Amino acid sequence: MARPLRIEYPGAFYHVTSRGNERKRVFQSTRDREKYLSYLESAHERYGAVIHAYCLMGNHYHLLLETPRGNLSQILHHINGAYTTYFNIKRKRSGHLFQGRFKGILVDKDAYCKELSRYVHLNPVRAGIVKTPLEYPWSSYRYFAGQDRKPQWLTTALVLGEFGGEGRKGFRNYREYVERGKTKEPENPLKNVIASTFLGGEEFVNRIKIEHLGKKKIDRRNIQAAKTILRGPSPDAIEKPLIKEMGREHPLFKKSCVYLSYEHSGLSLGEIGRYFGMQRSAVSQLSRRFKETIEKDKNIREILRKIEEGLLNVAT
Protein backbone atom coordinates (compact mmCIF):
# COMPACT_ATOMS: atom_id res chain seq x y z
CA MET A 1 0.00 0.00 0.00
CA ALA A 2 1.34 3.41 -0.98
CA ARG A 3 2.30 5.63 1.90
CA PRO A 4 0.03 8.63 2.47
CA LEU A 5 1.26 12.20 2.48
CA ARG A 6 0.90 13.38 6.09
CA ILE A 7 0.69 17.15 6.46
CA GLU A 8 0.60 18.18 10.11
CA TYR A 9 0.73 21.68 11.54
CA PRO A 10 -0.93 23.59 14.40
CA GLY A 11 -4.54 24.40 13.59
CA ALA A 12 -4.91 21.87 10.75
CA PHE A 13 -8.46 20.59 10.15
CA TYR A 14 -9.09 17.04 8.88
CA HIS A 15 -11.71 14.59 7.77
CA VAL A 16 -10.47 11.26 9.14
CA THR A 17 -11.76 7.80 8.46
CA SER A 18 -10.50 4.33 9.30
CA ARG A 19 -11.99 1.05 8.10
CA GLY A 20 -11.96 -2.40 9.63
CA ASN A 21 -9.40 -4.89 8.36
CA GLU A 22 -10.93 -6.90 5.49
CA ARG A 23 -13.94 -4.59 5.92
CA LYS A 24 -14.97 -6.49 9.04
CA ARG A 25 -16.99 -4.88 11.81
CA VAL A 26 -15.01 -2.89 14.34
CA PHE A 27 -18.05 -1.95 16.46
CA GLN A 28 -20.05 -4.99 17.54
CA SER A 29 -21.80 -3.77 20.66
CA THR A 30 -22.98 -0.71 22.54
CA ARG A 31 -20.01 -1.11 24.88
CA ASP A 32 -17.63 -1.01 21.89
CA ARG A 33 -19.00 2.30 20.73
CA GLU A 34 -18.98 3.77 24.22
CA LYS A 35 -15.37 2.70 24.64
CA TYR A 36 -14.37 4.28 21.34
CA LEU A 37 -16.01 7.57 22.37
CA SER A 38 -14.05 7.46 25.61
CA TYR A 39 -10.86 7.45 23.52
CA LEU A 40 -12.06 10.53 21.67
CA GLU A 41 -12.44 12.15 25.07
CA SER A 42 -8.94 11.13 26.18
CA ALA A 43 -7.49 12.31 22.86
CA HIS A 44 -9.03 15.69 23.58
CA GLU A 45 -7.72 15.78 27.14
CA ARG A 46 -4.21 14.42 26.54
CA TYR A 47 -3.36 15.61 23.05
CA GLY A 48 -5.58 18.64 22.54
CA ALA A 49 -7.69 17.11 19.75
CA VAL A 50 -10.68 19.29 18.90
CA ILE A 51 -13.50 16.97 17.81
CA HIS A 52 -16.01 18.75 15.57
CA ALA A 53 -18.17 15.79 14.46
CA TYR A 54 -18.20 11.99 14.44
CA CYS A 55 -20.15 9.02 13.19
CA LEU A 56 -19.48 5.40 14.17
CA MET A 57 -20.67 2.93 11.54
CA GLY A 58 -20.32 -0.85 11.70
CA ASN A 59 -16.99 -1.35 9.98
CA HIS A 60 -15.62 2.21 9.91
CA TYR A 61 -15.87 5.64 11.45
CA HIS A 62 -15.75 9.28 10.39
CA LEU A 63 -14.24 12.16 12.34
CA LEU A 64 -13.92 15.88 11.76
CA LEU A 65 -11.11 17.06 13.98
CA GLU A 66 -8.69 19.92 14.42
CA THR A 67 -5.15 19.73 15.79
CA PRO A 68 -4.04 22.88 17.67
CA ARG A 69 -0.72 21.14 18.42
CA GLY A 70 -0.14 19.82 14.89
CA ASN A 71 -0.14 16.20 16.06
CA LEU A 72 -2.65 14.24 13.96
CA SER A 73 -0.57 11.04 13.87
CA GLN A 74 -0.14 11.07 17.65
CA ILE A 75 -3.89 11.54 18.13
CA LEU A 76 -4.86 8.71 15.77
CA HIS A 77 -2.17 6.42 17.18
CA HIS A 78 -3.79 6.90 20.57
CA ILE A 79 -7.39 6.45 19.40
CA ASN A 80 -6.90 3.49 17.06
CA GLY A 81 -4.19 1.87 19.19
CA ALA A 82 -6.12 2.06 22.46
CA TYR A 83 -9.34 0.86 20.84
CA THR A 84 -7.59 -2.04 19.10
CA THR A 85 -6.07 -3.14 22.41
CA TYR A 86 -9.49 -3.01 24.08
CA PHE A 87 -11.16 -4.88 21.21
CA ASN A 88 -8.52 -7.60 21.05
CA ILE A 89 -8.49 -8.25 24.80
CA LYS A 90 -12.28 -8.36 24.95
CA ARG A 91 -12.53 -10.87 22.11
CA LYS A 92 -9.33 -12.82 22.79
CA ARG A 93 -7.86 -12.01 19.40
CA SER A 94 -4.61 -10.46 18.17
CA GLY A 95 -3.35 -8.49 15.20
CA HIS A 96 -4.58 -5.48 13.31
CA LEU A 97 -8.16 -4.33 13.71
CA PHE A 98 -8.11 -1.45 11.23
CA GLN A 99 -7.17 -1.74 7.57
CA GLY A 100 -3.77 -0.15 7.02
CA ARG A 101 -3.20 3.48 7.87
CA PHE A 102 -6.00 5.87 8.71
CA LYS A 103 -7.06 8.22 5.93
CA GLY A 104 -6.74 11.89 6.86
CA ILE A 105 -7.86 14.56 4.38
CA LEU A 106 -6.59 18.08 5.06
CA VAL A 107 -9.59 20.40 4.76
CA ASP A 108 -10.18 24.09 4.17
CA LYS A 109 -12.57 24.36 7.10
CA ASP A 110 -13.97 27.74 6.12
CA ALA A 111 -15.15 26.34 2.80
CA TYR A 112 -16.13 22.77 3.72
CA CYS A 113 -16.84 22.32 7.45
CA LYS A 114 -20.64 22.53 7.18
CA GLU A 115 -20.82 20.31 4.07
CA LEU A 116 -18.60 17.69 5.64
CA SER A 117 -20.56 17.71 8.89
CA ARG A 118 -23.74 17.00 6.93
CA TYR A 119 -21.99 14.27 4.96
CA VAL A 120 -20.77 12.65 8.20
CA HIS A 121 -24.15 12.88 9.93
CA LEU A 122 -26.06 11.45 6.94
CA ASN A 123 -23.88 8.34 6.72
CA PRO A 124 -26.39 6.06 8.50
CA VAL A 125 -29.21 7.37 6.30
CA ARG A 126 -27.27 6.73 3.09
CA ALA A 127 -26.46 3.23 4.37
CA GLY A 128 -30.18 2.52 4.89
CA ILE A 129 -29.78 1.94 8.63
CA VAL A 130 -32.20 4.70 9.64
CA LYS A 131 -34.57 7.07 7.87
CA THR A 132 -33.43 10.16 9.73
CA PRO A 133 -30.08 10.96 11.39
CA LEU A 134 -31.83 11.66 14.71
CA GLU A 135 -32.70 7.96 14.91
CA TYR A 136 -29.01 7.01 14.90
CA PRO A 137 -27.48 7.20 18.40
CA TRP A 138 -23.81 6.84 17.39
CA SER A 139 -23.14 10.14 15.70
CA SER A 140 -22.80 13.70 16.97
CA TYR A 141 -25.91 14.85 15.09
CA ARG A 142 -28.25 15.01 18.09
CA TYR A 143 -25.97 17.60 19.71
CA PHE A 144 -26.08 19.76 16.61
CA ALA A 145 -29.85 19.39 16.51
CA GLY A 146 -30.23 20.51 20.13
CA GLN A 147 -31.62 17.17 21.33
CA ASP A 148 -28.95 16.47 23.96
CA ARG A 149 -26.32 18.38 25.88
CA LYS A 150 -23.01 17.82 24.14
CA PRO A 151 -20.06 16.26 25.96
CA GLN A 152 -17.23 18.57 27.00
CA TRP A 153 -14.83 17.08 24.43
CA LEU A 154 -17.08 17.82 21.44
CA THR A 155 -17.33 21.28 19.91
CA THR A 156 -20.26 22.40 17.77
CA ALA A 157 -19.46 26.10 17.67
CA LEU A 158 -17.60 26.15 14.34
CA VAL A 159 -20.32 24.40 12.35
CA LEU A 160 -23.33 25.95 14.12
CA GLY A 161 -21.71 29.36 13.74
CA GLU A 162 -22.70 29.04 10.06
CA PHE A 163 -26.35 28.64 11.08
CA GLY A 164 -26.91 31.20 13.82
CA GLY A 165 -24.92 29.83 16.74
CA GLU A 166 -25.36 27.31 19.54
CA GLY A 167 -28.98 28.03 20.36
CA ARG A 168 -32.50 27.39 19.11
CA LYS A 169 -31.98 29.28 15.88
CA GLY A 170 -28.75 27.48 15.05
CA PHE A 171 -30.18 24.07 15.99
CA ARG A 172 -33.27 24.63 13.83
CA ASN A 173 -31.35 25.95 10.82
CA TYR A 174 -28.85 23.12 10.98
CA ARG A 175 -31.60 20.48 11.18
CA GLU A 176 -33.23 22.00 8.11
CA TYR A 177 -29.91 22.01 6.27
CA VAL A 178 -29.30 18.33 6.99
CA GLU A 179 -32.91 17.37 6.22
CA ARG A 180 -32.60 18.99 2.80
CA GLY A 181 -29.58 16.79 2.20
CA LYS A 182 -31.63 13.74 3.15
CA THR A 183 -34.48 14.42 0.73
CA LYS A 184 -32.31 15.75 -2.10
CA GLU A 185 -28.90 14.18 -1.66
CA PRO A 186 -26.15 16.73 -2.31
CA GLU A 187 -22.92 15.95 -4.08
CA ASN A 188 -20.41 14.16 -1.90
CA PRO A 189 -17.85 16.87 -0.94
CA LEU A 190 -15.11 14.23 -0.80
CA LYS A 191 -15.34 13.88 -4.58
CA ASN A 192 -13.41 17.14 -4.71
CA VAL A 193 -10.41 15.79 -2.80
CA ILE A 194 -7.10 16.47 -4.56
CA ALA A 195 -4.48 13.71 -4.66
CA SER A 196 -6.16 11.92 -1.73
CA THR A 197 -4.79 14.69 0.49
CA PHE A 198 -6.49 18.10 0.14
CA LEU A 199 -10.07 19.30 0.20
CA GLY A 200 -9.95 22.96 -0.76
CA GLY A 201 -9.44 25.35 -3.61
CA GLU A 202 -6.26 26.23 -5.48
CA GLU A 203 -5.46 29.10 -3.11
CA PHE A 204 -5.73 26.80 -0.08
CA VAL A 205 -3.53 24.11 -1.65
CA ASN A 206 -0.89 26.63 -2.72
CA ARG A 207 -0.81 28.16 0.76
CA ILE A 208 -0.25 24.76 2.36
CA LYS A 209 2.48 23.95 -0.16
CA ILE A 210 4.31 27.20 0.53
CA GLU A 211 3.84 27.39 4.31
CA HIS A 212 4.09 23.74 5.30
CA LEU A 213 5.70 21.72 2.51
CA GLY A 214 8.18 24.08 0.88
CA LYS A 215 11.13 23.27 3.15
CA LYS A 216 10.03 19.83 4.28
CA LYS A 217 12.05 16.84 3.07
CA ILE A 218 9.52 14.57 1.35
CA ASP A 219 10.08 11.37 -0.61
CA ARG A 220 8.37 12.46 -3.82
CA ARG A 221 9.22 9.24 -5.66
CA ASN A 222 7.44 6.87 -3.24
CA ILE A 223 4.50 8.93 -2.01
CA GLN A 224 2.00 9.27 -4.85
CA ALA A 225 0.24 12.31 -3.38
CA ALA A 226 3.55 14.13 -3.01
CA LYS A 227 4.41 13.25 -6.57
CA THR A 228 1.14 14.79 -7.72
CA ILE A 229 1.06 17.85 -5.48
CA LEU A 230 4.75 18.62 -5.30
CA ARG A 231 5.58 18.03 -8.92
CA GLY A 232 9.13 19.19 -9.47
CA PRO A 233 10.90 20.39 -12.60
CA SER A 234 10.96 17.95 -15.53
CA PRO A 235 14.23 16.49 -16.83
CA ASP A 236 13.80 18.71 -19.88
CA ALA A 237 13.52 21.80 -17.66
CA ILE A 238 16.62 20.66 -15.79
CA GLU A 239 18.64 20.16 -18.96
CA LYS A 240 18.08 23.67 -20.30
CA PRO A 241 19.94 25.67 -17.60
CA LEU A 242 22.67 23.00 -17.52
CA ILE A 243 23.23 23.45 -21.26
CA LYS A 244 23.58 27.17 -20.67
CA GLU A 245 25.95 26.78 -17.72
CA MET A 246 28.20 23.92 -18.86
CA GLY A 247 27.19 22.85 -22.39
CA ARG A 248 26.28 19.38 -23.65
CA GLU A 249 29.92 18.55 -24.33
CA HIS A 250 30.95 18.84 -20.69
CA PRO A 251 31.99 15.39 -19.41
CA LEU A 252 29.69 15.74 -16.39
CA PHE A 253 26.67 17.12 -18.26
CA LYS A 254 24.59 13.92 -18.38
CA LYS A 255 25.50 12.91 -14.85
CA SER A 256 24.45 16.36 -13.64
CA CYS A 257 21.12 16.04 -15.47
CA VAL A 258 20.42 12.61 -14.03
CA TYR A 259 21.46 13.63 -10.53
CA LEU A 260 19.29 16.79 -10.48
CA SER A 261 16.34 14.85 -11.91
CA TYR A 262 16.79 12.22 -9.20
CA GLU A 263 16.89 14.86 -6.47
CA HIS A 264 14.22 17.29 -7.63
CA SER A 265 11.85 16.02 -10.34
CA GLY A 266 9.80 13.72 -8.11
CA LEU A 267 9.78 11.14 -10.91
CA SER A 268 10.35 7.45 -10.24
CA LEU A 269 13.66 5.78 -11.06
CA GLY A 270 11.99 4.11 -14.03
CA GLU A 271 10.66 7.39 -15.41
CA ILE A 272 14.06 9.08 -15.08
CA GLY A 273 15.75 6.06 -16.63
CA ARG A 274 13.43 6.05 -19.64
CA TYR A 275 14.12 9.73 -20.27
CA PHE A 276 17.90 9.28 -20.21
CA GLY A 277 18.01 5.78 -21.70
CA MET A 278 19.21 4.06 -18.53
CA GLN A 279 18.18 1.22 -16.22
CA ARG A 280 16.49 2.06 -12.92
CA SER A 281 19.41 0.72 -10.91
CA ALA A 282 21.85 2.76 -12.96
CA VAL A 283 19.99 5.98 -12.12
CA SER A 284 20.25 5.24 -8.41
CA GLN A 285 23.91 4.21 -8.54
CA LEU A 286 24.95 7.18 -10.68
CA SER A 287 23.21 9.64 -8.38
CA ARG A 288 24.78 8.15 -5.28
CA ARG A 289 28.28 8.20 -6.76
CA PHE A 290 27.85 11.66 -8.25
CA LYS A 291 27.29 13.06 -4.76
CA GLU A 292 30.90 12.17 -4.01
CA THR A 293 32.04 14.00 -7.14
CA ILE A 294 30.12 17.10 -6.10
CA GLU A 295 31.74 17.10 -2.66
CA LYS A 296 35.22 17.04 -4.23
CA ASP A 297 34.66 19.43 -7.15
CA LYS A 298 34.04 23.02 -6.06
CA ASN A 299 33.27 24.26 -9.57
CA ILE A 300 30.59 21.66 -10.31
CA ARG A 301 29.17 22.14 -6.84
CA GLU A 302 28.74 25.86 -7.47
CA ILE A 303 27.13 25.28 -10.87
CA LEU A 304 24.61 22.82 -9.43
CA ARG A 305 23.85 25.05 -6.45
CA LYS A 306 23.03 27.95 -8.78
CA ILE A 307 20.81 25.78 -10.97
CA GLU A 308 19.04 24.18 -7.99
CA GLU A 309 18.14 27.59 -6.60
CA GLY A 310 16.63 28.63 -9.91
CA LEU A 311 14.71 25.38 -10.37
CA LEU A 312 13.26 25.32 -6.88
CA ASN A 313 12.18 28.95 -7.03
CA VAL A 314 10.26 28.20 -10.20
CA ALA A 315 8.77 24.98 -8.78
CA THR A 316 7.34 26.62 -5.69
ZAMARGU-4260 file (C-alpha; in steps of 0.2 Angstrom, whole numbers, plus 5000, padded with zeros to 4 digits):
<rodrens>
0) 5000/5000/5000 | 5007/5017/4995 | 5012/5028/5009 | 5000/5043/5012 | 5006/5061/5012
5) 5004/5067/5030 | 5003/5086/5032 | 5003/5091/5051 | 5004/5108/5058 | 4995/5118/5072
10) 4977/5122/5068 | 4975/5109/5054 | 4958/5103/5051 | 4955/5085/5044 | 4941/5073/5039
15) 4948/5056/5046 | 4941/5039/5042 | 4947/5022/5046 | 4940/5005/5041 | 4940/4988/5048
20) 4953/4976/5042 | 4945/4966/5027 | 4930/4977/5030 | 4925/4968/5045 | 4915/4976/5059
25) 4925/4986/5072 | 4910/4990/5082 | 4900/4975/5088 | 4891/4981/5103 | 4885/4996/5113
30) 4900/4994/5124 | 4912/4995/5109 | 4905/5012/5104 | 4905/5019/5121 | 4923/5013/5123
35) 4928/5021/5107 | 4920/5038/5112 | 4930/5037/5128 | 4946/5037/5118 | 4940/5053/5108
40) 4938/5061/5125 | 4955/5056/5131 | 4963/5062/5114 | 4955/5078/5118 | 4961/5079/5136
45) 4979/5072/5133 | 4983/5078/5115 | 4972/5093/5113 | 4962/5086/5099 | 4947/5096/5094
50) 4933/5085/5089 | 4920/5094/5078 | 4909/5079/5072 | 4909/5060/5072 | 4899/5045/5066
55) 4903/5027/5071 | 4897/5015/5058 | 4898/4996/5058 | 4915/4993/5050 | 4922/5011/5050
60) 4921/5028/5057 | 4921/5046/5052 | 4929/5061/5062 | 4930/5079/5059 | 4944/5085/5070
65) 4957/5100/5072 | 4974/5099/5079 | 4980/5114/5088 | 4996/5106/5092 | 4999/5099/5074
70) 4999/5081/5080 | 4987/5071/5070 | 4997/5055/5069 | 4999/5055/5088 | 4981/5058/5091
75) 4976/5044/5079 | 4989/5032/5086 | 4981/5035/5103 | 4963/5032/5097 | 4965/5017/5085
80) 4979/5009/5096 | 4969/5010/5112 | 4953/5004/5104 | 4962/4990/5095 | 4970/4984/5112
85) 4953/4985/5120 | 4944/4976/5106 | 4957/4962/5105 | 4958/4959/5124 | 4939/4958/5125
90) 4937/4946/5111 | 4953/4936/5114 | 4961/4940/5097 | 4977/4948/5091 | 4983/4958/5076
95) 4977/4973/5067 | 4959/4978/5069 | 4959/4993/5056 | 4964/4991/5038 | 4981/4999/5035
100) 4984/5017/5039 | 4970/5029/5044 | 4965/5041/5030 | 4966/5059/5034 | 4961/5073/5022
105) 4967/5090/5025 | 4952/5102/5024 | 4949/5120/5021 | 4937/5122/5036 | 4930/5139/5031
110) 4924/5132/5014 | 4919/5114/5019 | 4916/5112/5037 | 4897/5113/5036 | 4896/5102/5020
115) 4907/5088/5028 | 4897/5089/5044 | 4881/5085/5035 | 4890/5071/5025 | 4896/5063/5041
120) 4879/5064/5050 | 4870/5057/5035 | 4881/5042/5034 | 4868/5030/5042 | 4854/5037/5031
125) 4864/5034/5015 | 4868/5016/5022 | 4849/5013/5024 | 4851/5010/5043 | 4839/5023/5048
130) 4827/5035/5039 | 4833/5051/5049 | 4850/5055/5057 | 4841/5058/5074 | 4837/5040/5075
135) 4855/5035/5075 | 4863/5036/5092 | 4881/5034/5087 | 4884/5051/5079 | 4886/5068/5085
140) 4870/5074/5075 | 4859/5075/5090 | 4870/5088/5099 | 4870/5099/5083 | 4851/5097/5083
145) 4849/5103/5101 | 4842/5086/5107 | 4855/5082/5120 | 4868/5092/5129 | 4885/5089/5121
150) 4900/5081/5130 | 4914/5093/5135 | 4926/5085/5122 | 4915/5089/5107 | 4913/5106/5100
155) 4899/5112/5089 | 4903/5131/5088 | 4912/5131/5072 | 4898/5122/5062 | 4883/5130/5071
160) 4891/5147/5069 | 4886/5145/5050 | 4868/5143/5055 | 4865/5156/5069 | 4875/5149/5084
165) 4873/5137/5098 | 4855/5140/5102 | 4837/5137/5096 | 4840/5146/5079 | 4856/5137/5075
170) 4849/5120/5080 | 4834/5123/5069 | 4843/5130/5054 | 4856/5116/5055 | 4842/5102/5056
175) 4834/5110/5041 | 4850/5110/5031 | 4854/5092/5035 | 4835/5087/5031 | 4837/5095/5014
180) 4852/5084/5011 | 4842/5069/5016 | 4828/5072/5004 | 4838/5079/4989 | 4855/5071/4992
185) 4869/5084/4988 | 4885/5080/4980 | 4898/5071/4991 | 4911/5084/4995 | 4924/5071/4996
190) 4923/5069/4977 | 4933/5086/4976 | 4948/5079/4986 | 4964/5082/4977 | 4978/5069/4977
195) 4969/5060/4991 | 4976/5073/5002 | 4968/5090/5001 | 4950/5096/5001 | 4950/5115/4996
200) 4953/5127/4982 | 4969/5131/4973 | 4973/5146/4984 | 4971/5134/5000 | 4982/5121/4992
205) 4996/5133/4986 | 4996/5141/5004 | 4999/5124/5012 | 5012/5120/4999 | 5022/5136/5003
210) 5019/5137/5022 | 5020/5119/5027 | 5028/5109/5013 | 5041/5120/5004 | 5056/5116/5016
215) 5050/5099/5021 | 5060/5084/5015 | 5048/5073/5007 | 5050/5057/4997 | 5042/5062/4981
220) 5046/5046/4972 | 5037/5034/4984 | 5022/5045/4990 | 5010/5046/4976 | 5001/5062/4983
225) 5018/5071/4985 | 5022/5066/4967 | 5006/5074/4961 | 5005/5089/4973 | 5024/5093/4973
230) 5028/5090/4955 | 5046/5096/4953 | 5054/5102/4937 | 5055/5090/4922 | 5071/5082/4916
235) 5069/5094/4901 | 5068/5109/4912 | 5083/5103/4921 | 5093/5101/4905 | 5090/5118/4898
240) 5100/5128/4912 | 5113/5115/4912 | 5116/5117/4894 | 5118/5136/4897 | 5130/5134/4911
245) 5141/5120/4906 | 5136/5114/4888 | 5131/5097/4882 | 5150/5093/4878 | 5155/5094/4897
250) 5160/5077/4903 | 5148/5079/4918 | 5133/5086/4909 | 5123/5070/4908 | 5128/5065/4926
255) 5122/5082/4932 | 5106/5080/4923 | 5102/5063/4930 | 5107/5068/4947 | 5096/5084/4948
260) 5082/5074/4940 | 5084/5061/4954 | 5084/5074/4968 | 5071/5086/4962 | 5059/5080/4948
265) 5049/5069/4959 | 5049/5056/4945 | 5052/5037/4949 | 5068/5029/4945 | 5060/5021/4930
270) 5053/5037/4923 | 5070/5045/4925 | 5079/5030/4917 | 5067/5030/4902 | 5071/5049/4899
275) 5090/5046/4899 | 5090/5029/4891 | 5096/5020/4907 | 5091/5006/4919 | 5082/5010/4935
280) 5097/5004/4945 | 5109/5014/4935 | 5100/5030/4939 | 5101/5026/4958 | 5120/5021/4957
285) 5125/5036/4947 | 5116/5048/4958 | 5124/5041/4974 | 5141/5041/4966 | 5139/5058/4959
290) 5136/5065/4976 | 5154/5061/4980 | 5160/5070/4964 | 5151/5086/4970 | 5159/5085/4987
295) 5176/5085/4979 | 5173/5097/4964 | 5170/5115/4970 | 5166/5121/4952 | 5153/5108/4948
300) 5146/5111/4966 | 5144/5129/4963 | 5136/5126/4946 | 5123/5114/4953 | 5119/5125/4968
305) 5115/5140/4956 | 5104/5129/4945 | 5095/5121/4960 | 5091/5138/4967 | 5083/5143/4950
310) 5074/5127/4948 | 5066/5127/4966 | 5061/5145/4965 | 5051/5141/4949 | 5044/5125/4956
315) 5037/5133/4972
</rodrens>
